[in-house]
Amino acid sequence: MAATWCVARTDATIEALQNALDYACGAGADCAPVQESGACFAPDTVQAHASYAFNSYYMHSSMNPAACDFAGTATIAKTDPS
């Protein structure tokens, strides 16, 4: 199986991304690295933090495509977003 990542859609609104980020962090994503003192805090954007959280949730869900939607704010990427 090819490597895939769950990332924030570039056309999603900041408000929608923030809501989805809050959901992902409350539903099992490891969001500690995107907290202010975390290793992945920079860049400090909702887009970047959402992508990190979405991918964490996706990985914890065994990369199930259904786990990468977040109300339409996420998409599966085939290139490493790092």
C-alpha positions, 0 to 999 in steps of 0.5 A: 500500500502506498504511503498516504497522509490526511491533510487540511484542504487548502480551500477550507475556511479557517473557521471550519478548520478550527472546528475540525481541529478541535474535534480531532484533538478531542477524538484521539489525535495526538495534538501535543506537538502542535501546542505552543511548546510542542515540536511541531508548533511552527508554523503557527497556522490553523492550516498546519496544525489541522493537517498535523492533527488530521494525520494523527487521527488518520494514522490512529484509525489505521489509515481508513479513508473514512477517517480523513474527512472532517466535515469536508475540510481534509483530503488524502495526499500521496506526497509527504506534506512535511 
